[in-house]
Amino acid sequence: MARQVFFIGYMGAGKSTAASLLGAFAGVAVADMDAMISTRMGLSVRRIFESHGEAGFRKIENEIFAEVAGNPAFPIVACGGGLPCSPVNWDTMHSQRGFVIWLDPALETLFARLQADRSRPLLLDGDELKEQEAIRAHHAERSRCYQNCDERFSGDIDSDALQRWTNQLRST
């Protein structure tokens, strides 16, 4: 396969789910960045943020991403929500002939998905989810990082989308 497909988007956008679906559809391996970071550190993402701060998390995220990007063992990559906000990571995705898909569901969908999720440290105020306005502002800030994607996708993942993305993996 000639390319890597990178799924980007806000927390709760469905990056891990989309990557898993595409991996199963195309019959190839998937790298889930958050899962790889948790495995490497032996801690949940939330615990990494608590013990190492966001800067510590980003450092290990960048190190693992440098190992994954361009690695033919991982044709599909589910990126963390903040990963594309690093210009170095963004350039890496494109320099590796990457095809970048921004999963961008409606904010109402994100709010519904995030409502009961206490694993995302940037969205918490103590143990409670931040107010919707704070999340909306953070989403807007992150969305600016995603603008130069190759495809912006806001619909339901179906066989047409999976086939189109599989074709991207196989394009030269």
C-alpha contacts under 8 A as a table, 3 or more apart, distances in Angstrom:
res1	aa1	res2	aa2	distance
1	M	72	P	7.65
1	M	75	P	7.44
1	M	169	L	6.00
1	M	170	R	5.08
1	M	171	S	7.53
1	M	172	T	8.00
2	A	97	R	7.80
2	A	169	L	6.32
2	A	170	R	5.76
2	A	171	S	6.14
2	A	172	T	5.36
3	R	75	P	6.67
3	R	96	Q	7.38
3	R	97	R	5.56
3	R	98	G	5.63
3	R	99	F	7.08
3	R	168	Q	7.02
3	R	169	L	4.95
3	R	170	R	6.67
3	R	171	S	6.88
3	R	172	T	7.20
4	Q	69	A	7.84
4	Q	70	G	7.23
4	Q	72	P	7.91
4	Q	74	F	7.40
4	Q	75	P	4.50
4	Q	76	I	5.60
4	Q	77	V	7.32
4	Q	96	Q	7.37
4	Q	97	R	6.79
4	Q	98	G	4.79
4	Q	99	F	6.22
4	Q	169	L	6.03
5	V	75	P	6.30
5	V	76	I	4.88
5	V	77	V	6.20
5	V	98	G	5.66
5	V	99	F	4.80
5	V	100	V	5.94
5	V	101	I	7.28
5	V	165	W	7.61
5	V	168	Q	7.40
5	V	169	L	6.44
6	F	76	I	6.06
6	F	77	V	4.80
6	F	78	A	6.06
6	F	79	C	6.68
6	F	93	M	7.40
6	F	98	G	6.65
6	F	99	F	6.10
6	F	100	V	4.78
6	F	101	I	6.10
7	F	15	K	5.52
7	F	18	A	7.67
7	F	19	A	6.93
7	F	76	I	7.88
7	F	77	V	6.19
7	F	78	A	4.95
7	F	79	C	5.87
7	F	100	V	6.08
7	F	101	I	4.98
7	F	102	W	6.05
7	F	103	L	6.90
8	I	15	K	6.39
8	I	78	A	6.77
8	I	79	C	5.50
8	I	80	G	6.99
8	I	81	G	6.35
8	I	84	P	7.22
8	I	100	V	7.04
8	I	101	I	6.07
8	I	102	W	4.83
8	I	103	L	6.19
8	I	146	Y	7.26
9	G	13	A	5.85
9	G	15	K	6.89
9	G	80	G	7.80
9	G	81	G	5.47
9	G	102	W	5.24
9	G	103	L	5.10
9	G	104	D	6.19
9	G	143	S	7.59
9	G	146	Y	7.00
10	Y	13	A	5.43
10	Y	81	G	4.95
10	Y	82	G	7.92
10	Y	103	L	7.73
10	Y	104	D	7.37
10	Y	139	H	6.60
10	Y	142	R	6.99
10	Y	143	S	7.52
11	M	14	G	7.83
11	M	80	G	7.75
11	M	81	G	5.68
11	M	110	L	7.69
11	M	114	L	7.91
11	M	120	R	7.81
12	G	15	K	7.64
12	G	110	L	5.73
12	G	113	R	6.06
12	G	114	L	6.26
13	A	103	L	5.85
13	A	104	D	6.26
13	A	105	P	6.14
13	A	110	L	6.44
14	G	17	T	5.16
14	G	18	A	5.93
14	G	103	L	7.00
15	K	18	A	5.19
15	K	19	A	6.03
15	K	78	A	5.37
15	K	79	C	7.11
15	K	103	L	6.84
16	S	19	A	5.14
16	S	20	S	6.11
16	S	32	D	6.35
16	S	78	A	5.37
17	T	20	S	5.15
17	T	21	L	6.13
18	A	21	L	5.08
18	A	22	L	6.08
18	A	157	I	7.25
19	A	22	L	5.15
19	A	23	G	5.96
19	A	30	V	6.48
19	A	32	D	7.85
19	A	76	I	6.29
19	A	77	V	6.64
19	A	78	A	5.81
20	S	23	G	5.01
20	S	24	A	6.17
20	S	30	V	6.64
21	L	24	A	5.24
21	L	25	F	6.07
21	L	162	L	7.75
22	L	25	F	4.92
22	L	26	A	5.86
22	L	27	G	7.97
22	L	76	I	7.84
22	L	162	L	5.81
22	L	165	W	7.51
22	L	166	T	7.22
23	G	26	A	5.28
23	G	27	G	5.48
23	G	28	V	4.93
23	G	29	A	5.80
23	G	30	V	5.93
23	G	76	I	6.86
24	A	27	G	5.00
24	A	28	V	6.74
25	F	162	L	6.89
25	F	166	T	7.90
26	A	166	T	5.97
28	V	74	F	7.77
28	V	75	P	6.87
28	V	76	I	7.70
29	A	73	A	6.78
29	A	74	F	5.49
29	A	75	P	6.43
29	A	76	I	6.67
30	V	74	F	5.48
30	V	75	P	6.55
30	V	76	I	4.79
30	V	77	V	5.77
30	V	78	A	7.51
31	A	36	M	7.38
31	A	68	V	7.39
31	A	74	F	5.70
31	A	75	P	7.94
31	A	76	I	6.17
31	A	77	V	4.71
31	A	78	A	6.19
32	D	35	A	5.40
32	D	36	M	6.14
32	D	77	V	5.88
32	D	78	A	4.71
32	D	79	C	6.61
33	M	36	M	5.06
33	M	37	I	6.10
33	M	61	E	7.30
33	M	64	I	7.60
33	M	65	F	7.33
33	M	77	V	7.14
33	M	78	A	5.98
33	M	79	C	5.40
33	M	80	G	6.14
34	D	37	I	5.10
34	D	38	S	6.16
34	D	45	V	7.03
34	D	61	E	7.99
34	D	79	C	7.38
34	D	80	G	6.11
35	A	38	S	5.11
35	A	39	T	6.11
36	M	39	T	5.09
36	M	40	R	6.06
36	M	64	I	7.68
37	I	40	R	5.13
37	I	41	M	6.08
37	I	45	V	7.63
37	I	60	I	6.94
37	I	61	E	6.44
37	I	64	I	7.24
38	S	41	M	5.23
38	S	42	G	5.56
38	S	43	L	5.13
38	S	44	S	5.23
38	S	45	V	6.03
38	S	48	I	7.91
39	T	42	G	5.05
39	T	43	L	6.97
41	M	48	I	7.61
43	L	46	R	7.96
43	L	47	R	5.82
43	L	48	I	6.05
44	S	47	R	5.15
44	S	48	I	6.20
45	V	48	I	5.03
45	V	49	F	6.29
45	V	57	F	7.98
45	V	119	S	7.17
45	V	120	R	7.38
45	V	121	P	7.72
46	R	49	F	5.20
46	R	50	E	6.26
46	R	119	S	5.65
46	R	120	R	6.16
46	R	121	P	5.33
47	R	50	E	4.88
47	R	51	S	6.02
48	I	51	S	5.24
48	I	52	H	5.52
48	I	53	G	6.86
48	I	56	G	7.73
48	I	57	F	6.33
49	F	52	H	5.37
49	F	53	G	4.32
49	F	54	E	5.43
49	F	56	G	7.43
49	F	57	F	6.25
49	F	121	P	6.80
50	E	53	G	5.71
52	H	55	A	7.18
52	H	56	G	4.80
52	H	57	F	6.50
53	G	56	G	5.35
53	G	57	F	6.38
54	E	57	F	5.00
54	E	58	R	6.08
55	A	58	R	5.13
55	A	59	K	6.16
56	G	59	K	5.11
56	G	60	I	6.54
57	F	60	I	5.47
57	F	61	E	6.05
58	R	61	E	4.83
58	R	62	N	5.96
58	R	83	L	7.84
59	K	62	N	5.27
59	K	63	E	6.33
60	I	63	E	4.98
60	I	64	I	6.16
61	E	64	I	5.30
61	E	65	F	5.99
61	E	83	L	7.56
62	N	65	F	5.01
62	N	66	A	6.13
62	N	83	L	7.73
62	N	89	N	7.39
63	E	66	A	5.25
63	E	67	E	6.68
64	I	67	E	5.08
64	I	68	V	6.30
65	F	68	V	4.96
65	F	69	A	5.83
65	F	89	N	7.68
66	A	69	A	5.61
67	E	70	G	7.82
67	E	71	N	6.92
68	V	71	N	5.23
68	V	74	F	6.57
68	V	77	V	7.98
69	A	74	F	7.93
69	A	92	T	6.93
69	A	93	M	6.66
69	A	96	Q	6.69
70	G	96	Q	5.21
71	N	74	F	5.79
71	N	75	P	7.44
72	P	75	P	5.83
74	F	77	V	6.71
75	P	169	L	7.16
79	C	83	L	6.32
79	C	84	P	7.89
80	G	83	L	5.36
81	G	84	P	7.18
81	G	142	R	7.67
82	G	85	C	5.40
82	G	86	S	7.60
82	G	142	R	7.09
83	L	86	S	6.01
83	L	89	N	6.59
83	L	90	W	7.91
84	P	87	P	7.01
84	P	89	N	5.90
84	P	90	W	5.23
84	P	145	C	6.11
84	P	146	Y	6.68
85	C	89	N	7.64
85	C	90	W	7.27
85	C	142	R	7.11
85	C	145	C	5.01
85	C	146	Y	7.62
86	S	89	N	5.25
86	S	90	W	6.25
87	P	90	W	4.97
87	P	91	D	6.05
88	V	91	D	5.18
88	V	92	T	6.10
89	N	92	T	4.92
89	N	93	M	6.26
90	W	93	M	5.26
90	W	94	H	6.64
91	D	94	H	5.28
91	D	95	S	5.92
92	T	95	S	5.01
92	T	96	Q	6.09
93	M	96	Q	5.49
93	M	97	R	6.96
93	M	98	G	5.11
93	M	99	F	7.65
93	M	100	V	7.43
94	H	97	R	5.28
94	H	98	G	4.98
94	H	99	F	7.28
94	H	100	V	7.98
95	S	98	G	7.02
99	F	149	C	7.84
99	F	150	D	6.07
99	F	168	Q	6.97
99	F	169	L	8.00
100	V	149	C	5.15
100	V	150	D	5.15
100	V	151	E	6.52
101	I	149	C	6.01
101	I	150	D	6.00
101	I	151	E	4.82
101	I	152	R	5.86
101	I	153	F	6.91
102	W	146	Y	6.56
102	W	149	C	6.19
102	W	150	D	7.86
102	W	151	E	6.15
102	W	152	R	4.70
102	W	153	F	5.95
103	L	152	R	6.19
103	L	153	F	4.98
103	L	154	S	5.86
104	D	152	R	6.71
104	D	153	F	5.79
104	D	154	S	4.70
105	P	109	T	6.27
105	P	110	L	6.78
105	P	153	F	7.64
105	P	154	S	4.63
105	P	155	G	6.88
106	A	109	T	5.26
106	A	110	L	6.54
106	A	154	S	7.24
107	L	110	L	4.95
107	L	111	F	6.06
107	L	136	R	7.70
108	E	111	F	5.07
108	E	112	A	6.19
109	T	112	A	5.17
109	T	113	R	6.25
110	L	113	R	5.09
110	L	114	L	6.00
111	F	114	L	5.14
111	F	115	Q	5.83
111	F	132	Q	7.59
112	A	115	Q	5.36
113	R	116	A	7.20
113	R	117	D	7.38
114	L	117	D	5.00
114	L	118	R	7.97
115	Q	129	L	7.13
117	D	120	R	6.95
118	R	121	P	7.42
118	R	124	L	7.13
118	R	127	D	6.96
118	R	128	E	7.42
118	R	129	L	7.16
120	R	123	L	5.71
120	R	124	L	6.81
121	P	124	L	5.29
123	L	129	L	5.84
123	L	130	K	5.67
123	L	135	I	6.75
124	L	127	D	6.04
124	L	128	E	5.46
124	L	129	L	4.58
124	L	130	K	5.34
125	D	128	E	5.34
125	D	129	L	6.03
125	D	130	K	5.53
130	K	134	A	6.32
130	K	135	I	6.63
131	E	134	A	5.44
131	E	135	I	6.51
132	Q	135	I	5.01
132	Q	136	R	5.89
133	E	136	R	4.89
133	E	137	A	6.16
134	A	137	A	5.17
134	A	138	H	6.25
135	I	138	H	5.04
135	I	139	H	5.97
136	R	139	H	5.02
136	R	140	A	6.21
137	A	140	A	5.10
137	A	141	E	6.28
138	H	141	E	5.06
138	H	142	R	6.19
139	H	142	R	5.13
139	H	143	S	5.93
140	A	143	S	5.02
140	A	144	R	6.62
141	E	144	R	5.62
141	E	145	C	7.33
142	R	145	C	5.28
142	R	146	Y	6.89
143	S	146	Y	5.14
143	S	147	Q	6.61
144	R	147	Q	5.59
145	C	148	N	7.63
146	Y	149	C	5.97
149	C	152	R	6.70
157	I	161	A	6.01
157	I	162	L	7.13
158	D	161	A	5.43
158	D	162	L	6.31
159	S	162	L	4.96
159	S	163	Q	5.96
160	D	163	Q	5.16
160	D	164	R	6.13
161	A	164	R	5.08
161	A	165	W	6.13
162	L	165	W	5.17
162	L	166	T	6.02
163	Q	166	T	4.98
163	Q	167	N	6.18
164	R	167	N	5.13
164	R	168	Q	6.51
165	W	168	Q	4.94
165	W	169	L	6.48
166	T	169	L	5.06
166	T	170	R	6.45
167	N	170	R	5.12
167	N	171	S	6.06
168	Q	171	S	5.17
